[in-house]
Amino acid sequence: MQAIFETTFDVIYLLTVITLGVFMICKSKGRKQYLLYGIMAVTLGAGDSFHLVPRAVALCTTGLESYTAALGIGKLITSVTMTAFYVLLYYVWRCRYKITGKRGITAAVWGLSALRVILCLMPQNEWTSPDAPLSWGIFRNIPFALLGLMIIILTFRSARQNGDREFRFLWLTIVLSFGFYIPVVLWADAVPLIGMLMIPKTCAYVWTVLIGFNSLRNADRNESEADR
């Protein structure tokens, strides 16, 4: 039952975010914020597939224990692509609100991202081990959480200051994704049921992508009406 539910859910999720991402890339028509948003969505789906596809295969065949190495490498790749996801989202924010300068914030975004990737690549993570250390799971997620916090603050303030109804809940999707993700990092090994929080976390990311997709559709609709 778990195999059927998880596999179906993951296939729908991956197809949804990648399809929406490709659509936004194709329909961006020189609008940089939507091009970046589309690349961001494809990065999200493609990166997650490195972990979710081996997991689906494992659940439908001999079990997770037989795919420890593949799942570990998939988690590593997903960790790096998720970092890229937030860097891209930062540049979506800059494009949408026409932000210039802010070199300190940009340096912080890149610095935290680089630190996150470096920590993910450290051999102490033991990605392919069935008993990967919790401490390194915490270490590598500290700069990731700080990066997420920066994006939450930036998107919340800008949407509020600009009366941006389309992006007014973008910050909330990030809050929810981290709110569901952090307990999994801390306690999923001890209490496997907590791993179920990855489902609402995934839904929060789909919401993030849908915000950009709906904004693009509204922009195209407004352009069509203006041309009449």
PAVO-377687 format. One record per residue (C-alpha): residue in three letters; residue number from 1; x, y, z. Coordinates in steps of 0.001 Angstrom, whole numbers, plus 500000, padded with zeros to 6 digits. Example, Ala and Ser with C-alpha at 12.3 -4.5 7.8 and 13.67 -1.06 7.14 Angstrom:
@aa->ALA&i->1&u->512300&v->495500&w->507800
@aa->SER&i->2&u->513670&v->498940&w->507140
REM end
This chain:
@aa->MET&i->1&u->500000&v->500000&w->500000
@aa->GLN&i->2&u->502823&v->502417&w->500886
@aa->ALA&i->3&u->504592&v->501603&w->497624
@aa->ILE&i->4&u->501500&v->502331&w->495535
@aa->PHE&i->5&u->500613&v->505563&w->497356
@aa->GLU&i->6&u->504141&v->506989&w->497482
@aa->THR&i->7&u->504996&v->506079&w->493910
@aa->THR&i->8&u->501756&v->507549&w->492555
@aa->PHE&i->9&u->502189&v->510718&w->494597
@aa->ASP&i->10&u->505834&v->511155&w->493528
@aa->VAL&i->11&u->505094&v->510584&w->489830
@aa->ILE&i->12&u->502295&v->513168&w->489899
@aa->TYR&i->13&u->504524&v->515625&w->491761
@aa->LEU&i->14&u->507517&v->515255&w->489429
@aa->LEU&i->15&u->505427&v->515451&w->486264
@aa->THR&i->16&u->503546&v->518493&w->487591
@aa->VAL&i->17&u->506510&v->520668&w->488568
@aa->ILE&i->18&u->508640&v->519744&w->485549
@aa->THR&i->19&u->505737&v->520287&w->483119
@aa->LEU&i->20&u->504869&v->523647&w->484677
@aa->GLY&i->21&u->508536&v->524606&w->484613
@aa->VAL&i->22&u->508948&v->523755&w->480922
@aa->PHE&i->23&u->505721&v->525635&w->480154
@aa->MET&i->24&u->507013&v->528767&w->481920
@aa->ILE&i->25&u->510344&v->528575&w->480108
@aa->CYS&i->26&u->508630&v->528241&w->476730
@aa->LYS&i->27&u->506100&v->530998&w->477432
@aa->SER&i->28&u->508459&v->533435&w->479168
@aa->LYS&i->29&u->508992&v->535400&w->475909
@aa->GLY&i->30&u->511915&v->537413&w->477174
@aa->ARG&i->31&u->510407&v->538042&w->480607
@aa->LYS&i->32&u->513324&v->537113&w->482797
@aa->GLN&i->33&u->511402&v->536512&w->486021
@aa->TYR&i->34&u->509276&v->533805&w->484381
@aa->LEU&i->35&u->512263&v->532254&w->482612
@aa->LEU&i->36&u->514043&v->531998&w->485966
@aa->TYR&i->37&u->510891&v->530689&w->487615
@aa->GLY&i->38&u->510603&v->527979&w->484964
@aa->ILE&i->39&u->514251&v->526968&w->485358
@aa->MET&i->40&u->513692&v->526943&w->489119
@aa->ALA&i->41&u->510724&v->524558&w->488774
@aa->VAL&i->42&u->512592&v->522208&w->486429
@aa->THR&i->43&u->515588&v->522244&w->488785
@aa->LEU&i->44&u->513269&v->521321&w->491651
@aa->GLY&i->45&u->511688&v->518403&w->489808
@aa->ALA&i->46&u->514848&v->517128&w->488139
@aa->GLY&i->47&u->516805&v->517285&w->491383
@aa->ASP&i->48&u->514140&v->515538&w->493434
@aa->SER&i->49&u->513889&v->512778&w->490840
@aa->PHE&i->50&u->517392&v->511582&w->491747
@aa->HIS&i->51&u->516039&v->510665&w->495172
@aa->LEU&i->52&u->512385&v->509880&w->494471
@aa->VAL&i->53&u->512907&v->507559&w->491497
@aa->PRO&i->54&u->515301&v->505204&w->493362
@aa->ARG&i->55&u->512952&v->505329&w->496343
@aa->ALA&i->56&u->509987&v->504325&w->494180
@aa->VAL&i->57&u->511989&v->501484&w->492642
@aa->ALA&i->58&u->513082&v->500325&w->496088
@aa->LEU&i->59&u->509554&v->500362&w->497498
@aa->CYS&i->60&u->508212&v->498437&w->494516
@aa->THR&i->61&u->510961&v->495796&w->494538
@aa->THR&i->62&u->513264&v->494575&w->497316
@aa->GLY&i->63&u->512905&v->497410&w->499821
@aa->LEU&i->64&u->514776&v->500545&w->500868
@aa->GLU&i->65&u->517609&v->498624&w->502540
@aa->SER&i->66&u->518719&v->497251&w->499164
@aa->TYR&i->67&u->519080&v->500730&w->497673
@aa->THR&i->68&u->520924&v->502552&w->500461
@aa->ALA&i->69&u->523742&v->503809&w->498236
@aa->ALA&i->70&u->521462&v->504990&w->495420
@aa->LEU&i->71&u->519151&v->506735&w->497880
@aa->GLY&i->72&u->522089&v->508398&w->499601
@aa->ILE&i->73&u->523569&v->509713&w->496367
@aa->GLY&i->74&u->520100&v->510875&w->495365
@aa->LYS&i->75&u->519782&v->512804&w->498625
@aa->LEU&i->76&u->523139&v->514448&w->497974
@aa->ILE&i->77&u->522108&v->515579&w->494497
@aa->THR&i->78&u->518734&v->516778&w->495792
@aa->SER&i->79&u->520475&v->518781&w->498538
@aa->VAL&i->80&u->522585&v->520604&w->495947
@aa->THR&i->81&u->519687&v->521258&w->493544
@aa->MET&i->82&u->517480&v->522533&w->496368
@aa->THR&i->83&u->520194&v->525049&w->497165
@aa->ALA&i->84&u->520188&v->526137&w->493513
@aa->PHE&i->85&u->516382&v->526406&w->493737
@aa->TYR&i->86&u->516627&v->529094&w->496411
@aa->VAL&i->87&u->519386&v->530972&w->494590
@aa->LEU&i->88&u->517129&v->531109&w->491523
@aa->LEU&i->89&u->514212&v->532228&w->493681
@aa->TYR&i->90&u->516376&v->535059&w->494995
@aa->TYR&i->91&u->516938&v->536267&w->491430
@aa->VAL&i->92&u->513223&v->535934&w->490679
@aa->TRP&i->93&u->512687&v->538312&w->493602
@aa->ARG&i->94&u->515246&v->540746&w->492187
@aa->CYS&i->95&u->513653&v->540681&w->488726
@aa->ARG&i->96&u->510047&v->540943&w->489863
@aa->TYR&i->97&u->510613&v->543910&w->492147
@aa->LYS&i->98&u->513342&v->545486&w->489999
@aa->ILE&i->99&u->515898&v->545297&w->492794
@aa->THR&i->100&u->519297&v->546836&w->492076
@aa->GLY&i->101&u->522404&v->546913&w->494195
@aa->LYS&i->102&u->521998&v->545002&w->497466
@aa->ARG&i->103&u->525455&v->543518&w->497072
@aa->GLY&i->104&u->525557&v->542510&w->500725
@aa->ILE&i->105&u->522397&v->540432&w->500390
@aa->THR&i->106&u->523644&v->538863&w->497164
@aa->ALA&i->107&u->526965&v->537983&w->498804
@aa->ALA&i->108&u->525101&v->536442&w->501750
@aa->VAL&i->109&u->522927&v->534337&w->499417
@aa->TRP&i->110&u->525913&v->533039&w->497499
@aa->GLY&i->111&u->527999&v->532588&w->500642
@aa->LEU&i->112&u->525343&v->530521&w->502421
@aa->SER&i->113&u->524717&v->528523&w->499252
@aa->ALA&i->114&u->528406&v->527767&w->498778
@aa->LEU&i->115&u->528767&v->526774&w->502435
@aa->ARG&i->116&u->525743&v->524499&w->502149
@aa->VAL&i->117&u->527151&v->522741&w->499050
@aa->ILE&i->118&u->530599&v->522375&w->500602
@aa->LEU&i->119&u->529103&v->520832&w->503751
@aa->CYS&i->120&u->527004&v->518481&w->501619
@aa->LEU&i->121&u->530117&v->517294&w->499785
@aa->MET&i->122&u->532075&v->516494&w->502946
@aa->PRO&i->123&u->532755&v->512742&w->503339
@aa->GLN&i->124&u->531620&v->512892&w->506980
@aa->ASN&i->125&u->528028&v->512951&w->505714
@aa->GLU&i->126&u->528366&v->509272&w->504821
@aa->TRP&i->127&u->525593&v->509574&w->502266
@aa->THR&i->128&u->525816&v->505921&w->501194
@aa->SER&i->129&u->525790&v->504553&w->504738
@aa->PRO&i->130&u->522630&v->503175&w->506362
@aa->ASP&i->131&u->523698&v->504942&w->509572
@aa->ALA&i->132&u->524576&v->508436&w->508343
@aa->PRO&i->133&u->525373&v->510747&w->511295
@aa->LEU&i->134&u->522571&v->513045&w->512438
@aa->SER&i->135&u->525102&v->515727&w->513411
@aa->TRP&i->136&u->526132&v->516291&w->509791
@aa->GLY&i->137&u->522505&v->516351&w->508753
@aa->ILE&i->138&u->522145&v->519299&w->511132
@aa->PHE&i->139&u->525406&v->521001&w->510107
@aa->ARG&i->140&u->524622&v->521059&w->506399
@aa->ASN&i->141&u->521097&v->522336&w->506979
@aa->ILE&i->142&u->522081&v->525340&w->509116
@aa->PRO&i->143&u->523184&v->527517&w->506140
@aa->PHE&i->144&u->520237&v->526136&w->504147
@aa->ALA&i->145&u->517785&v->527241&w->506830
@aa->LEU&i->146&u->519428&v->530685&w->507013
@aa->LEU&i->147&u->519175&v->530979&w->503221
@aa->GLY&i->148&u->515499&v->530061&w->503407
@aa->LEU&i->149&u->514937&v->532602&w->506177
@aa->MET&i->150&u->516471&v->535340&w->504030
@aa->ILE&i->151&u->514184&v->534489&w->501111
@aa->ILE&i->152&u->511152&v->534416&w->503429
@aa->ILE&i->153&u->511910&v->537895&w->504758
@aa->LEU&i->154&u->512690&v->539354&w->501320
@aa->THR&i->155&u->509585&v->537975&w->499603
@aa->PHE&i->156&u->507283&v->538862&w->502500
@aa->ARG&i->157&u->508481&v->542474&w->502700
@aa->SER&i->158&u->508436&v->543089&w->498951
@aa->ALA&i->159&u->505005&v->541560&w->498369
@aa->ARG&i->160&u->503597&v->543619&w->501225
@aa->GLN&i->161&u->505263&v->546883&w->500215
@aa->ASN&i->162&u->504209&v->546519&w->496574
@aa->GLY&i->163&u->500706&v->545208&w->497214
@aa->ASP&i->164&u->501626&v->542153&w->495164
@aa->ARG&i->165&u->498576&v->539891&w->495459
@aa->GLU&i->166&u->499964&v->537238&w->493116
@aa->PHE&i->167&u->503049&v->536681&w->495260
@aa->ARG&i->168&u->501506&v->537526&w->498628
@aa->PHE&i->169&u->501723&v->533918&w->499871
@aa->LEU&i->170&u->505105&v->532998&w->498389
@aa->TRP&i->171&u->506822&v->533533&w->501732
@aa->LEU&i->172&u->504280&v->531249&w->503400
@aa->THR&i->173&u->505038&v->528370&w->501024
@aa->ILE&i->174&u->508685&v->528561&w->502073
@aa->VAL&i->175&u->507780&v->528729&w->505760
@aa->LEU&i->176&u->505640&v->525624&w->505371
@aa->SER&i->177&u->508282&v->523720&w->503420
@aa->PHE&i->178&u->510891&v->524328&w->506125
@aa->GLY&i->179&u->508357&v->523748&w->508885
@aa->PHE&i->180&u->507688&v->520254&w->507552
@aa->TYR&i->181&u->511305&v->519569&w->506547
@aa->ILE&i->182&u->513149&v->520372&w->509788
@aa->PRO&i->183&u->511359&v->517742&w->511947
@aa->VAL&i->184&u->512222&v->515127&w->509316
@aa->VAL&i->185&u->515913&v->516024&w->509514
@aa->LEU&i->186&u->515923&v->515913&w->513301
@aa->TRP&i->187&u->513687&v->512997&w->514193
@aa->ALA&i->188&u->512761&v->510859&w->511164
@aa->ASP&i->189&u->515456&v->508256&w->511897
@aa->ALA&i->190&u->514169&v->507779&w->515454
@aa->VAL&i->191&u->510472&v->508053&w->514546
@aa->PRO&i->192&u->509998&v->506910&w->510907
@aa->LEU&i->193&u->506384&v->508103&w->510852
@aa->ILE&i->194&u->507676&v->511687&w->510936
@aa->GLY&i->195&u->508957&v->511056&w->507414
@aa->MET&i->196&u->505343&v->511440&w->506272
@aa->LEU&i->197&u->505826&v->515200&w->506721
@aa->MET&i->198&u->507689&v->515145&w->503420
@aa->ILE&i->199&u->504281&v->514873&w->501715
@aa->PRO&i->200&u->502928&v->518263&w->502883
@aa->LYS&i->201&u->506436&v->519683&w->502368
@aa->THR&i->202&u->506266&v->518571&w->498745
@aa->CYS&i->203&u->502788&v->520101&w->498413
@aa->ALA&i->204&u->504207&v->523410&w->499679
@aa->TYR&i->205&u->506785&v->523356&w->496864
@aa->VAL&i->206&u->504062&v->522640&w->494314
@aa->TRP&i->207&u->502266&v->525720&w->495663
@aa->THR&i->208&u->505465&v->527717&w->495182
@aa->VAL&i->209&u->505639&v->526668&w->491535
@aa->LEU&i->210&u->501928&v->527316&w->490979
@aa->ILE&i->211&u->502326&v->530890&w->492201
@aa->GLY&i->212&u->504751&v->531595&w->489372
@aa->PHE&i->213&u->502676&v->529682&w->486836
@aa->ASN&i->214&u->499475&v->531548&w->487716
@aa->SER&i->215&u->501309&v->534869&w->487620
@aa->LEU&i->216&u->502527&v->534080&w->484099
@aa->ARG&i->217&u->499013&v->533167&w->482965
@aa->ASN&i->218&u->497650&v->536409&w->484416
@aa->ALA&i->219&u->500376&v->538413&w->482688
@aa->ASP&i->220&u->499593&v->536761&w->479344
@aa->ARG&i->221&u->495864&v->537354&w->479827
@aa->ASN&i->222&u->496443&v->541030&w->480584
@aa->GLU&i->223&u->498645&v->541404&w->477489
@aa->SER&i->224&u->495969&v->539764&w->475314
@aa->GLU&i->225&u->493298&v->542088&w->476634
@aa->ALA&i->226&u->495533&v->545124&w->476104
@aa->ASP&i->227&u->496087&v->544143&w->472445
@aa->ARG&i->228&u->492363&v->544007&w->471684
REM end
